[in-house]
Structure formats: structure tokens, C-alpha cells
Amino acid sequence: MDVRKVSIVARREYAAMVRTKSFLISMFLVPALMAGSIFLQKALADRGSTEDKILVIFDHSGELTDDLKAAALARNTAATSKNADKARFILEFDDAKSLDDERRLALSEKIREGEIAAFVEFGSAVIDGEGSTPDNSKIAYFAESLAFSDLRRWFEGSSQKIIIRRRLLAAGLDDQAITNGLAPVPFDAGGPLERDADGNIKTADKTATIVAELAPLGLMMLIFLSVMMTAQPALQAVIEEKQQRIAEVLLGSVNSADLMFGKLLGYVAVSLTLVSVYLGLALVAANHYGFLSVLPPALIAWMLGFVALAVLLYGAVFLAVGAAVSDIKESQNLMMPMMLVLMAPLFVWTQIIAEPLGSFATILSLIPPMTPMLMPMRVAVSDAVPLWQPLLGFALTLLTALFVVVAAGRIFRIGILIHGKPPKLGELARWALRGE
């Protein structure tokens, strides 16, 4: 391997990607869009619809009307005091003793036409249970939209509390006893106790604990983003060079191994630049808000190391696929298995955060394709992760990356000069193992 030629290719690939406007824009646009979406969702949630929502109620029990009116009045008063434009929930009570399907259908048409938001039937036995059947002991709620509905969420919670209170009153308890019995018990969640610099034992700051739980997810997404923002463009660049015969010109000055390894090193440098910028911004924010302990130097070092290995591992595969095909469409079928492997940590991160020291988390974090994203997450969640585990994970991932780079180099050497029908998986395997 010619180190000088590899470094020239690496510098060229690094400069070609980093100096583009699209890279600079995307580097700052992605976090801006993520932050903007959070603020937008919060703003929309606070505002919501300003039109009053009418709810038609059939109280066949005959005992809930006054309590429901009081609950609606309390809710509307609290909502409009915070935001005058907040929608009110208007309850309209119907005295009909029973409903048939024709009446239900007529009310459903009113829902579709926007005249009412929903209608509800309280069974006659929802409180005392006398003559109870599946139909008369339930609350039947009908609305056009059931998902993420403020009206449904409020009404379901309020009606449950009212019915439980009525049942307890019927059992002989007074209002004060019911209020005391149903009062929620304060749940004070915090991290393990720690000793500060002055030797005092104290509980970890709750806000810092919450941030510490969210940080691992952010780190995993950062690694995933760094791989996608470098490996995917690498695939497209190789395909374009092959289509335009640029690769043949490059191979006249440098051999295929030096060309591919130089490209890989360039993409690793790009990903480290990207992650360093994001981590730098995170450190500035953490220092400003007093959460600097969430990102200790050891975690930063592990992050950078695993990012480099992730790009080395996945970048080699992307480059090999790009060299083996002639256009983007042909690459999609070959990349699907690797994309599934790359996305696998996104499906298990909740279990990893919940039990970072468990056998499930330990085993998965030592499987090389998933180690770069899962191991830093475990280290970020718990200080009790044994040092040998990230060291072993790093060593296994490094060995796997080197094996993949060698195999990908064989595919790259053969595929970069071949045009026409794309190779099948069997052919790719033969190229990777035998180099022919």
C-alpha cells in the first residue's frame, strides 16, 4: 500500500465533501429542523383547535349529569384562563331512555358533517352494577377521530373518576375519605446517591438524571446520522465515477486498494468532523445548563472511536456495492440487508437504556455491526459498565471492519471496471472470498 497515494485520495475525498455547500447546509440544517419540529409541535399542542367541541351525552344511569357539567366547567375555565382561544368542550345532555341503531346512525352523520364532535352513552349499570350486562355496564364513545384526541382523553379520564367516586359514595364512604383515598402518592424519582466534592452525600439532580437518560438516544442517533451522511454519498460518488469513466482514469495513477482505502479514510475524517461539531455544540449547551457531567471525556473518546469504526465498516460495504453496480436502482436491492443491520439498534434502544447491564444489552453490544451504536449508549447510561466490555467491543468491531475492508476491496477491484448486468449475491461472495 502506497501511504502517499492513500493520503492524497483521502485528502481529496475529504475536501470534496466538506467544502460543498450541501454538506455545510445539511450539517446545521438537520439539528435545526429537529429542534424546530419540537418547538412547532409544542406550539401547535398549546394552541390546538379554537372551535368549541360539542359532545352529546346519554346518561342512562341518571346520576352523572351534574358531575359531568361541573367537570366540563372546571376544564373550560382552566383552559381559557391560559389561552383565551382554547377550544371549549360543550356537553349537551339528551334525556332519551334508550337508543336504537337508527338514532346512532343519525348522530354519526352529524359527526361527519361537523355539527358535533362525538356522542357518548353511559350504560344504566355503570355505577351500581345491578342487572349488569356487557352493554349496560360500559361507556360507549363515538367520534370521527380517536387518536391523539384531547376531547376523548379528557372525557375518558374525567368520567372514570366520577364513576369511581359515585361507587365509593354508594359503598358508604364520605367525600373527604374518597378524596384522601384517591389522592395520588407523590413519586419522587431520582438517580443513585453520590458524594460531592465537599464530601457530602446527596441525591443526583433530577433534571440531570432526565438529561442523562435522553443523552444516550442522542448519541446513538448521532452515530447513525454520521454513517448515513457519509456512507450514502460515498455510494453515489463511486457510481457516478464508474458511470462517467472517471474511475478508469484514477486507476491509471493509483491501484484499486489505495483508491478505496483512501476514500474510506476521507469519509472517516468527514464523519469525525461532523460528530466533533455536534459534540462541541452539545458540550457548550451542557456547560451552559450545568449538565457537563453527562458528557465525560471518556464517553467522548469512545464516541469518536466507535464513529470511526462504524464509518470504516459500513463505508467499505457501501463502496463495494457502488463499485459492483452501474446505477442507484441496482444498488438498492444489495443495500437492503445492510440497511436492516444498520437500523437494528433503533429497534432495541429502549431495552438497552432500561437495562444497560443486562445480558441482552451486553450480548447485542458485543455484536460488531451493532456495537458502534449500542456500546456508547450503554456507557452513557451507566458508569457501571465494565471497562473490558467497550474494549472488547472495540477490538471485535475493529477486526470485523478490517475483514470487511479486505473483502470489500476485492469486490471494489473487480467491480469498478465492470459494466452491464449487476452481479448476484453469489458472485459478490465469490469476489469477496476468492478475489476473482
CORURSUL-V436296 format. One record per pair of residues at least 6 apart in sequence whose ideal C-beta (glycine too) atoms are under 7 Angstrom apart, sorted by sequence separation. I is the first residue (numbers start at 1). J is the second residue. D is the distance in Angstrom with one decimal. If there is no record, write none. Layout:
I;J;D + I;J;D
This chain:
17;23;5.6 + 59;65;5.4 + 80;86;5.5 + 110;116;4.9 + 125;131;5.8 + 143;149;6.6 + 146;152;6.1 + 195;201;5.4 + 196;202;5.9 + 241;247;4.5 + 286;292;4.8 + 325;331;4.7 + 355;361;5.8 + 364;370;5.7 + 365;371;5.8 + 379;385;5.4 + 79;86;4.3 + 111;118;6.6 + 125;132;4.4 + 378;385;5.2 + 80;88;6.8 + 129;137;6.4 + 193;201;5.6 + 194;202;6.6 + 251;259;6.8 + 286;294;5.8 + 143;152;6.3 + 169;178;6.9 + 193;202;6.8 + 250;259;5.9 + 286;295;5.6 + 322;331;6.5 + 325;334;6.8 + 351;360;6.2 + 352;361;4.7 + 365;374;4.0 + 168;178;4.8 + 193;203;5.7 + 194;204;5.8 + 321;331;5.2 + 351;361;6.9 + 364;374;5.7 + 365;375;4.6 + 57;68;6.6 + 125;136;4.6 + 126;137;6.0 + 141;152;6.5 + 379;390;5.9 + 76;88;4.5 + 107;119;4.7 + 123;135;6.4 + 124;136;4.8 + 125;137;4.6 + 192;204;6.7 + 283;295;5.9 + 76;89;6.3 + 123;136;3.8 + 126;139;6.5 + 165;178;5.6 + 190;203;4.8 + 191;204;3.5 + 282;295;6.3 + 321;334;4.9 + 365;378;5.5 + 75;89;6.3 + 123;137;5.1 + 190;204;6.0 + 321;335;5.8 + 123;138;5.3 + 375;390;5.3 + 190;206;5.3 + 348;364;6.4 + 72;89;5.4 + 122;139;5.7 + 361;378;5.9 + 411;428;6.0 + 414;431;5.0 + 191;209;4.3 + 375;393;4.5 + 72;91;4.9 + 120;139;6.5 + 121;140;4.3 + 190;209;6.0 + 120;140;6.7 + 139;159;6.0 + 411;431;4.8 + 120;141;5.2 + 279;300;6.2 + 317;338;5.3 + 410;431;5.5 + 411;432;5.5 + 69;91;6.4 + 99;121;6.3 + 352;374;5.8 + 356;378;4.4 + 371;393;4.3 + 410;432;5.5 + 68;91;5.9 + 118;141;6.4 + 119;142;5.4 + 118;142;6.0 + 279;303;6.8 + 314;338;7.0 + 353;377;6.9 + 118;143;3.6 + 345;370;5.2 + 352;377;5.7 + 356;381;4.2 + 357;382;6.1 + 371;396;6.7 + 372;397;6.2 + 407;432;3.8 + 410;435;4.2 + 117;143;6.3 + 344;370;5.8 + 352;378;6.3 + 356;382;4.5 + 366;392;6.4 + 371;397;4.7 + 357;384;6.0 + 362;389;6.6 + 366;393;5.3 + 65;93;5.5 + 275;303;6.7 + 314;342;6.2 + 341;369;4.8 + 345;373;4.2 + 349;377;6.6 + 353;381;5.6 + 357;385;6.8 + 365;393;5.9 + 368;396;5.0 + 234;263;6.6 + 275;304;6.6 + 345;374;5.3 + 356;385;6.5 + 368;397;4.5 + 366;396;6.4 + 111;142;7.0 + 111;143;6.5 + 112;144;6.6 + 272;304;6.2 + 275;307;5.0 + 368;400;3.8 + 111;144;5.2 + 118;151;6.4 + 234;267;5.4 + 53;87;5.8 + 55;89;6.2 + 57;91;5.7 + 59;93;6.4 + 108;142;6.5 + 117;151;5.7 + 50;85;4.6 + 52;87;5.8 + 55;90;6.9 + 57;92;6.9 + 272;307;6.3 + 51;87;5.8 + 52;88;4.7 + 53;89;5.4 + 54;90;4.8 + 55;91;5.3 + 56;92;5.0 + 57;93;5.1 + 58;94;5.3 + 127;163;6.1 + 231;267;6.9 + 271;307;5.6 + 272;308;6.2 + 46;83;6.8 + 50;87;5.7 + 53;90;6.8 + 57;94;7.0 + 60;97;6.9 + 126;163;5.7 + 230;267;4.5 + 48;86;6.9 + 49;87;4.9 + 52;90;5.2 + 54;92;6.0 + 56;94;6.0 + 58;96;6.0 + 48;87;6.3 + 127;166;4.8 + 127;167;5.9 + 230;270;5.1 + 268;308;5.1 + 271;311;4.4 + 58;99;6.2 + 230;271;4.7 + 128;170;6.4 + 127;170;6.7 + 268;311;4.9 + 267;311;5.6 + 268;312;5.9 + 226;271;4.3 + 229;274;6.3 + 226;274;5.3 + 264;312;6.0 + 267;315;4.9 + 226;275;5.2 + 56;107;6.4 + 264;315;5.3 + 264;316;6.1 + 222;275;6.1 + 264;319;6.9 + 222;278;5.7 + 263;319;6.2 + 64;122;5.9 + 260;319;5.8 + 56;116;5.5 + 60;121;6.8 + 61;122;5.4 + 54;116;4.5 + 55;117;5.9 + 58;120;6.9 + 60;122;5.7 + 89;151;6.0 + 310;372;3.6 + 54;117;5.7 + 55;118;5.3 + 56;119;4.1 + 57;120;5.0 + 58;121;4.7 + 59;122;4.9 + 60;123;6.0 + 61;124;5.5 + 309;372;5.5 + 53;117;3.9 + 58;122;6.8 + 60;124;4.2 + 63;127;6.0 + 55;120;6.5 + 61;126;5.4 + 89;154;6.7 + 307;372;7.0 + 61;127;5.4 + 306;372;4.1 + 306;375;6.3 + 306;376;5.5 + 303;376;5.2 + 302;376;5.2 + 299;376;6.9 + 302;379;5.6 + 75;154;6.1 + 215;294;5.1 + 211;291;4.9 + 231;311;6.5 + 299;379;5.7 + 226;307;5.5 + 230;311;5.6 + 234;315;5.7 + 238;319;5.7 + 242;323;6.7 + 299;380;5.6 + 212;294;5.1 + 208;291;5.4 + 211;294;5.5 + 223;306;6.7 + 227;310;5.3 + 231;314;5.0 + 235;318;4.3 + 239;322;4.9 + 243;326;6.8 + 219;303;6.2 + 223;307;5.6 + 227;311;5.9 + 231;315;4.7 + 234;318;5.2 + 238;322;3.3 + 242;326;6.9 + 313;397;6.8 + 208;293;7.0 + 226;311;6.7 + 230;315;6.6 + 234;319;5.7 + 238;323;5.6 + 208;294;6.7 + 232;318;6.9 + 235;321;6.3 + 239;325;6.6 + 71;158;4.4 + 223;310;5.8 + 227;314;5.2 + 231;318;4.3 + 235;322;4.3 + 313;400;6.4 + 317;404;6.4 + 324;411;5.7 + 234;322;6.9 + 239;327;6.4 + 302;390;5.9 + 309;397;4.7 + 313;401;4.2 + 316;404;4.9 + 320;408;3.7 + 323;411;6.4 + 239;328;6.3 + 305;394;6.2 + 309;398;6.1 + 312;401;4.5 + 316;405;4.6 + 319;408;6.1 + 323;412;4.4 + 71;162;6.6 + 313;404;5.6 + 317;408;6.1 + 320;411;4.1 + 324;415;3.7 + 236;328;6.8 + 239;331;6.8 + 309;401;5.4 + 316;408;3.9 + 320;412;5.4 + 323;415;4.0 + 330;422;4.4 + 312;405;6.7 + 319;412;6.0 + 323;416;4.3 + 326;419;5.9 + 68;162;6.6 + 67;162;4.5 + 55;151;6.7 + 235;331;6.2 + 326;422;6.5 + 325;422;4.7 + 53;151;5.2 + 64;162;6.0 + 324;422;6.5 + 324;423;5.6 + 55;155;6.7 + 48;150;6.6 + 63;166;6.2 + 324;428;6.2 + 227;342;6.6 + 220;345;6.2 + 220;349;5.9 + 217;349;6.3 + 216;353;5.7 + 213;353;6.6 + 264;405;6.9 + 223;372;5.9 + 224;373;6.4 + 260;409;5.4 + 223;373;5.0 + 257;409;5.3 + 260;412;4.6 + 220;373;4.9 + 223;376;7.0 + 256;412;5.7 + 257;413;7.0 + 219;376;5.3 + 220;377;5.1 + 256;413;4.0 + 219;377;6.1 + 256;416;6.2 + 216;377;4.1 + 219;380;5.6 + 216;380;4.2 + 215;380;5.4 + 216;381;5.1 + 247;416;5.0 + 248;417;6.8 + 242;416;6.2 + 30;225;6.7 + 26;229;6.7 + 17;233;6.5 + 9;254;6.5 + 27;274;6.1 + 31;278;7.0 + 5;254;4.7 + 9;258;6.7 + 13;262;6.7 + 9;259;5.9 + 13;263;5.1 + 27;277;6.5 + 6;258;5.0 + 10;262;4.6 + 14;266;4.3 + 18;270;6.0 + 5;258;4.7 + 9;262;2.5 + 13;266;2.9 + 17;270;5.1 + 8;262;6.9 + 9;263;6.1 + 13;267;6.5 + 6;261;5.4 + 10;265;3.9 + 14;269;4.7 + 18;273;6.4 + 1;257;6.3 + 2;258;5.4 + 6;262;4.4 + 10;266;4.2 + 14;270;5.8 + 1;258;6.0 + 5;262;6.9 + 9;266;6.8 + 6;265;6.7 + 10;269;6.7 + 1;261;6.9
